[in-house]
Amino acid sequence: MKAVGDVLAAIRDGVKLPATGTAHGHVRLADGRLARVAYAYENDPTAAARLHTQAEAFRYLQPAGRTPRLHEVVEPRPGLPGGALIVDFIDGAAPRLPQELGAMAETLAKVHMLPLPPATSPIPRQKNPFLETLEMIELNALRFLDKAVPTSEARAEIAEELRLVRDMALAFSERPQPRVVALADTHPGNFIVDRTGIAWFVDLEKVHVGSAAIDLAHATLPTSILWQSASGAVLSRFDVNGFYEAYLARIGREAAEALRPWLMSMRRLTWLRTTLFFARWRVETRAPRDPANTTQWSDSGLEPKMRDQYQARIDACFGREFIRSVRSEWLP
């Protein structure tokens, strides 16, 4: 399909798959491929840049052999304001946990072992993943924490953890951290395991040069597991440690030793990042559309049942006892 009109017609005639997020939807095309339809408001001036950055991520990660192959880029246009990427459809299912954690670890290792893109690449780069992630967390806490978290006890737990992590910032500000091509949104729901046992990572919207430790944390934190599924899957300390060791064994001794000192500090930071993501989701998806905020999240494309499920999962993650159980992993 080379003509734009043909591609648009194929998307219109395809099978719309259930929406699971605020950034894009999926349409299965008649030829078996998948259209990742980016969400955007009409005349959003940033939509094309976001689309092409994501396309570059698909191209750059292709040598790892664990992400769908990109076929075409459909520019933003009337009726399709965010544009679309046409990629391979991966036939499989979300990972079974904890059984397929090893496959996820192998995929992350293959991606993280890719060379860094050149400085001229549109793929975003973090100079200091700890400080830059903390800055984003602080901003979201300021904007959304009090509005999103219903109880003062839960807010106090989150605020205390933020204070403790903030106190770590000085020590980490000058310490060099190894950087990789990171995926960022590595909760298990963004992996698909095929019939051969390969775990494909399918959501490349947030790829950047950053911290491998954040990808590892986000794949296994309780908040991430709950977001991925309401099945009740729980990872034990043994499961999580096994996942980390499986990953470290695949990246080589030198890289593993350089990364080890960062694993727990970035895990704590990632839990805060994820929790403040939930706060933003709750506030922005409930607010009327603000035309001046082109990055405002919306859950209007979700099926009502899915929307209710996500809200219930956020409720669970904002419970004080849940928060305390997560923090017990690193607090005495």
C-alpha positions in Angstrom: 0.0 0.0 0.0 1.8 3.1 -1.2 -0.9 5.6 -1.8 -2.0 7.5 1.2 -5.7 7.1 0.3 -5.2 3.3 0.2 -3.6 3.3 3.6 -6.4 5.4 5.1 -9.0 3.2 3.6 -7.3 0.1 5.0 -7.3 1.6 8.5 -11.0 2.5 8.1 -11.8 -1.0 6.9 -9.6 -2.8 9.5 -10.6 -4.4 12.8 -10.3 -1.9 15.7 -8.7 -3.6 18.7 -9.7 -2.7 22.3 -8.0 0.6 23.3 -5.8 0.2 26.4 -4.2 3.7 26.8 -4.3 7.4 26.1 -1.6 7.7 23.5 -2.7 5.4 20.6 -5.1 2.9 19.4 -4.6 -0.3 17.2 -6.3 -1.5 14.0 -5.7 -4.9 12.5 -5.5 -4.5 8.8 -6.8 -7.0 6.2 -3.3 -7.8 5.1 -2.4 -8.9 8.7 -0.4 -5.9 9.7 -1.2 -3.5 12.5 -1.8 0.2 12.4 -0.8 2.1 15.5 -3.0 5.1 15.3 -1.6 8.0 17.4 -4.1 10.1 19.3 -3.9 13.9 18.9 -6.1 16.9 18.9 -6.9 18.4 15.5 -4.2 20.8 14.4 -1.8 19.7 17.2 1.5 21.2 16.0 3.6 18.6 17.9 1.9 15.5 16.5 4.1 15.0 13.5 7.3 15.3 15.5 6.1 12.8 18.1 5.1 10.4 15.3 8.5 10.6 13.6 10.4 10.2 16.8 8.5 7.0 17.5 9.1 5.8 14.0 12.9 6.4 14.5 12.7 4.3 17.7 11.1 1.4 15.7 13.9 1.6 13.1 16.7 1.9 15.6 15.6 -1.0 17.8 15.0 -3.3 14.9 18.4 -5.0 15.1 17.6 -6.3 18.6 14.9 -8.5 17.0 12.4 -8.0 19.8 10.3 -5.2 18.5 7.8 -5.1 15.6 9.1 -4.2 12.2 8.0 -0.7 10.9 6.6 -0.7 7.3 5.0 2.8 6.7 4.5 6.2 8.4 1.2 7.9 7.7 1.5 11.6 8.3 -1.1 13.5 10.5 -4.0 14.7 8.4 -7.7 15.5 8.8 -9.5 12.5 10.2 -6.2 11.1 11.4 -4.7 14.1 13.4 -1.9 12.1 15.1 -0.9 10.0 12.1 -0.2 6.3 12.2 2.6 3.7 12.0 2.1 0.5 10.1 4.0 -2.3 11.8 4.0 -6.1 12.0 1.2 -7.7 14.0 2.7 -9.9 16.8 0.5 -12.9 17.4 0.7 -13.8 21.1 -0.5 -12.9 24.6 0.6 -10.9 27.6 3.3 -12.7 29.6 2.3 -15.2 32.2 3.8 -14.2 35.5 6.1 -15.2 37.0 6.7 -18.0 34.4 7.7 -15.7 31.5 9.8 -13.2 33.4 12.9 -14.8 31.9 11.7 -14.0 28.4 11.1 -10.4 29.4 14.6 -10.2 30.9 16.1 -11.5 27.7 14.2 -9.0 25.6 15.4 -6.1 27.7 19.0 -7.3 27.6 18.9 -7.5 23.8 17.5 -4.0 23.5 19.9 -2.5 26.1 22.9 -4.0 24.5 22.3 -1.9 21.3 24.8 0.9 20.8 23.6 4.4 21.7 22.1 6.4 18.8 24.2 9.4 17.5 23.6 12.8 19.1 21.8 13.9 16.0 19.1 11.2 16.4 15.6 12.5 17.3 15.4 9.9 20.1 15.5 11.9 23.4 18.5 11.7 25.7 18.8 12.0 29.4 22.2 13.2 30.7 21.4 12.3 34.3 18.5 9.7 34.5 18.2 10.0 38.2 17.9 13.8 38.4 15.8 14.2 35.3 13.3 11.5 36.4 13.1 13.1 39.9 12.4 16.5 38.3 9.5 15.0 36.3 8.2 13.3 39.5 8.4 16.6 41.4 6.4 18.4 38.8 3.7 15.7 38.7 3.5 15.7 42.5 3.1 19.5 42.6 0.3 19.4 39.9 -1.6 16.2 40.7 -0.8 14.6 44.1 -3.3 16.5 46.3 -6.0 16.3 43.7 -5.7 12.6 42.9 -4.9 10.8 46.1 -8.0 10.7 48.3 -6.6 10.1 51.8 -4.1 12.2 53.8 -2.4 9.0 55.1 -1.7 7.8 51.5 -0.5 11.2 50.5 1.8 11.3 53.5 3.4 8.0 52.5 4.1 9.2 49.0 5.4 12.6 50.2 7.7 10.8 52.7 9.1 8.6 50.0 9.6 11.6 47.8 11.5 13.4 50.5 13.8 10.4 51.1 14.5 10.1 47.4 15.1 13.8 47.2 17.7 13.5 50.0 19.5 11.0 47.8 19.8 13.4 44.9 23.0 15.1 46.1 24.9 11.9 46.3 23.7 10.7 42.9 24.0 14.0 41.1 27.7 13.6 40.4 27.8 9.8 40.1 28.0 8.6 36.5 25.2 6.1 35.6 25.5 3.8 32.6 23.0 4.7 29.9 21.3 2.5 27.3 18.5 2.8 24.7 15.7 2.5 27.3 12.1 1.7 26.7 10.6 3.5 29.7 7.1 2.0 29.6 8.0 -1.6 30.4 5.1 -2.8 32.4 4.2 -6.4 31.5 1.2 -5.3 29.4 3.5 -3.9 26.8 5.1 -7.3 26.1 3.6 -9.9 23.9 4.9 -13.5 24.1 4.6 -15.5 20.9 4.2 -19.2 20.4 8.0 -19.7 20.5 8.3 -18.0 23.8 9.9 -14.8 22.6 8.7 -11.7 24.5 8.2 -8.8 22.0 8.1 -5.3 23.3 5.4 -3.4 21.3 5.1 0.1 22.7 8.0 2.3 21.6 6.4 5.7 22.2 8.7 6.6 25.1 12.0 5.2 23.9 15.0 7.4 25.0 18.6 7.2 26.1 18.3 6.6 29.8 18.5 4.1 32.6 18.3 0.4 32.2 17.4 0.2 35.9 14.2 2.0 35.4 13.1 -0.5 32.7 13.9 -3.4 35.0 12.0 -1.8 37.9 8.9 -0.9 35.8 8.7 -4.5 34.6 8.3 -5.9 38.1 7.0 -3.4 40.5 3.6 -4.2 42.1 2.1 -1.0 40.6 3.1 -2.2 37.1 1.9 -5.8 37.6 -1.5 -4.5 38.9 -1.8 -2.1 35.9 -1.0 -4.9 33.4 -3.7 -7.2 34.7 -6.4 -7.6 37.3 -5.7 -11.3 37.4 -4.2 -11.1 40.9 -0.7 -12.1 39.9 1.8 -11.3 42.6 5.6 -11.5 42.3 7.6 -12.7 45.2 11.0 -11.3 46.2 12.4 -14.6 44.8 10.7 -13.9 41.5 11.9 -10.4 41.2 15.5 -11.3 42.2 15.5 -14.0 39.6 14.4 -11.6 37.0 17.2 -9.2 37.8 19.8 -11.9 37.9 18.6 -13.3 34.6 19.0 -9.9 33.0 22.4 -9.2 34.5 23.7 -12.6 33.4 22.9 -11.6 29.8 24.6 -8.2 29.6 28.1 -9.2 30.5 30.1 -8.9 33.8 31.4 -5.4 33.3 28.0 -3.9 32.4 26.3 -5.8 35.2 28.7 -4.6 37.8 28.3 -1.0 36.6 24.5 -1.2 36.9 24.2 -3.1 40.2 24.7 0.0 42.5 21.8 1.8 40.7 19.1 -1.0 40.9 17.5 -0.2 44.2 17.6 3.6 44.1 16.1 3.6 40.6 13.5 1.1 41.7 12.3 3.5 44.4 12.4 6.3 41.9 10.4 4.3 39.4 7.7 3.5 41.9 7.3 7.2 42.5 7.2 7.9 38.8 4.5 5.2 38.3 2.4 6.4 41.2 2.5 10.0 40.0 1.6 8.7 36.5 -1.5 7.4 38.1 -2.2 10.7 39.8 -1.9 12.5 36.4 -4.1 9.9 34.8 -6.8 10.4 37.4 -6.8 14.2 37.3 -6.4 14.8 33.5 -8.8 12.1 32.3 -11.5 13.5 34.6 -11.0 17.1 33.6 -12.7 18.9 30.7 -10.5 19.2 27.7 -8.1 22.2 27.9 -7.4 23.4 24.3 -4.2 25.1 25.5 -2.9 21.7 26.8 -2.1 19.6 23.8 -0.5 16.9 26.0 -3.6 16.4 28.2 -4.5 12.8 28.7 -7.9 11.5 27.8 -9.5 8.1 28.3 -12.4 8.8 26.0 -11.2 6.2 23.6 -11.4 3.4 26.2 -14.3 1.1 26.5 -16.3 1.9 29.6 -15.4 -1.5 31.2 -11.7 -0.9 30.6 -12.0 2.7 32.0 -13.6 1.4 35.1 -10.9 -1.3 35.5 -8.1 1.2 35.3 -9.8 3.5 37.9 -10.2 0.5 40.2 -6.5 -0.4 39.8 -5.5 3.2 40.6 -7.7 3.1 43.7 -5.9 0.0 44.8 -2.4 1.6 44.2 -3.5 4.7 46.2 -4.4 2.6 49.2 -2.2 3.2 52.2 -1.6 -0.5 53.0 -0.7 -1.2 49.4 1.8 1.7 49.4 3.3 0.5 52.7 3.7 -3.0 51.3 5.6 -1.7 48.3 7.9 0.5 50.4 8.6 -2.4 52.7 10.9 -3.8 50.0 13.5 -1.1 50.6 12.7 0.4 54.0 13.8 -1.2 57.3 
